[in-house]
Amino acid sequence: MSTATEIEYETTIGLEIHVQLATVTKMFSPVATYFGAEPNTLIGPVDLGLPGTLPVPNAQAIHFGIMLGLAFNCEIAERLVFHRKNYFYPDLPKGYQISQFDEPLCGPGNFGGVRIHRVHLEEDAAKSTHAGGSGRIQGSDSSVVDFNRGGTSLAEIVTEPDIHSAEQASEWLRLLRTTVRQLGVSDVNMEEGSLRCDANISIAPKGSTELGAKTELKNMNSFRFIERGIRAEVARQTAILRSGGTVEQETLHFDPRTEAITSMRSKEDAHDYRYFPEPDMVPVVVTTEMVEKARAAMPELPHEREERFIGLGVEPGAARQMSWRPELGDLFEEALKTDDSNPKAVAALICNELVARLEDGDLTHSKASAASLAQLVALVADGKVTSSGSRTVLDKLVEGGGDPAAIVESEGLGAVGGGDTLTPIIQAALDANPDVAEKLKSGDMKPIGVIIGAVMKETRGRADGKEVTKIARGLLGL
């Protein structure tokens, strides 16, 4: 029988993502909302829950919510019911949050191989800042509250527990962020809190049909933070179980500076919030016209773009990279406007060569135009510059831009080709390496690199390796 220290565990993760919607005003009040305003300047009576105020649902937020549901292949509800979620915290002056409970806007769906449990609309809380930290960190000496964020429009996306590693969680969230940004419903700027993620994490012995006790890591706002936090929590739970302990269901905070995980509170269940229908708002009927309007506003989504690029002959890895990073996809498509004869080579040049030359892969650090990249690919295809020489040309393009053909000419990088030029050079290399020539004659082509290397040295890297091999085989009667 296996001991606790020998048991292998499987991780199960479900995510709760809060997306701040790019509405002009707040979710239930006419107050403007934008990042960077002076504290407590974007507030109104509805946001503070003053007596006699009546909330009014934001039509643009509902439109954006339907678009999200369509992007995630969700069922769209026929009516929208808001509820009061009751709890007390200093950043929630009303003592409740207007959210949705058992009738969310969007029902079951599937996105990127992960099932979507629901997408619902709600208002955000204000922002607490504590001495010695930020966010809802307990134990601080003093706290201040900025109510500007209170009442802003949020969409909460809840997944099923279909994720099984920190890396998968991060990759899926990158796809989600790109998709939401493409929709235009949010800037999903994680640094400004427009995209925040909670992770529900549990581990159980491999092969078990039951999930272990889950914990929740709150308010992670960077992909690196999310990966590190999940790894740390999986390691903590594993250590507890292997020492014979029990994982407690609770809400946790991960400190990325120290890698420490601390308890915030015991995990609440839904009944702790005493949900009841918002008495000041009637249900909103979601009409066919509303859904069709949202559908008409949908752009091409990343997974659709990926499939289209693959249809052009682009390698799947490059197609995904250019779809998940729209700026790369835009550069690719702009290059094809100059020359669309070899999409696969253009994509490879961008994804394998160009990105590798840039700090953090940031295209703003490159002066190479889309047209020049297409022209460089054409020069290689026409045999006017070798693959090796093209890398030097690309270095020059990234650094200062320019015309690839002119760079080839000025740097003396023109390919040396044709039998008349290469044949005597290759023959000399064979004569200088008789042992290699004998192996080649016997059908062993492995040493051909010696001949290619000698020819490259003689031509200063301007010969094409495939052409050298072809001519060498002819000279040897192969």
C-alpha positions, 0 to 999 in steps of 0.5 A: 500500500502506498504511503502518503509521501508516495501518492501522486496528485492531480491538480484541478483548477477552476477560474473566476475572471472579472473583466471591467467593461469599457462602458462610458458610465457605471453599471447602474448610475450615470457617473462617468468611469475612467482610470486615473481620476483623482480619488473619490471624484467619480461617485454619485448617489446611486454608487453610495446607495443613498436613500431614494436612489434607483439603479438603472441597468447600463444597456451598453454593458448588457450588449457587451455581456451578450458579445462575451457570451457569443464569443464563449459559445454560451447560451444567452438567457431570455431574461436578465435578473439582478440580485443583491449580494449582501456582505459588509466591507468598507469598500462596499458602502451600501452593504450589498453588491448588485450582481446576478445569482441563479439567472445569469446572462450567459449559461453553459458554454465552451471556450478554448477547450475549457467549459464555461459555467456562466457569464454574469454582470455586476457592479465592482466594489471600491478600492481599499488601500492599506498601509504596508500593502494594497487591496483587501489585505487584513492586518494593516495599520490604517486604510483608505477607500477610493470609491471611483471604482465602485459601481463600474461595470463588470462581467464575471466569467466562471469556468468549470474545473477543467484546467490542470496546471499553472501553465494551462491556466496562464495560456488559456487566460492569454487567449481569453484576454486576446479575445476580449480585447478583440471584441472591444468590450474591455481594454483588459489592462491587468496593470490597471485592474481591468482583468483580475483572476481568482483561482479555485485550486484542489488536488486529489490522488491521480485516478480519484473520482472525487475532487479534494478540498478547494482553496481560492487565490484572490485577485491575481492580476498578471500572468506571471503572478497567476502561474507562480501563485498556483504553483505555490498553492499546489506545493502547499496542499501537496505538502499538507497531504503528504504530512498527513494533514487536511487541506482547509477550504479557505480564501488565500492571498499570495504575495509575489514578493515573498512567495508566501500564502496567507489566509484571508478568511474561511471560504463562504458559501452562496447562502452566506451572501443572502441573495435576493432579487434586486427590488428596485429593478424589474427583469430585463427581457433579452430580445432576439434583436439584442442578440442579433445586434451583438452578433453583428458587432462580433469581429473575427476572433483569435481562434477563427483567425488561427484557422484561417492562417492554417488554411493559408499553409502557415504552420499551426504554431505560427498561426496560433502565435500570430492569432493570439498576438494581434500585432503579429497577425496584423504585420503578417497580413500587411506583408501579404499585401506586398507578396502573398506567394509564400505565406508559410515563409513570411509567417516563419520569418516573423515568428521565428526570426523577427520576434527573437531579435526584439526585446520581449518580442515587442514590435515597437522595437523594430524598424522593419516594415511589413513590405520589407519582410515580404521582399526579403522572403522573395529574395530568399525564394528567388535564390538572390540571398541565402538563408544565412545572408537573410538573417544579416539583412533582417538584422539591418532591417530591424535596426534601421529599416530600408530596402532588403535588395539594397542591403544585400547589394551594399553588404555583398550578401548576394547569393553565389549560384549557378554551376559555372561559378560553384562547380570549380569551388565544389570540385576543389573542396572534394579534391581537398577532402578525398576521404569525404568524397569516398564516403559520399560515393558509397552513398553515405551523405552525412559528411556532406557538411564538410564540403558545404562548409568549405564552399561557404568559407570560399564564398563567404557564406553566399552559397546555397547548401541545397545547391552545393549538395546537388552539384556535388552529387552530380560531380560524384556521379550519384 
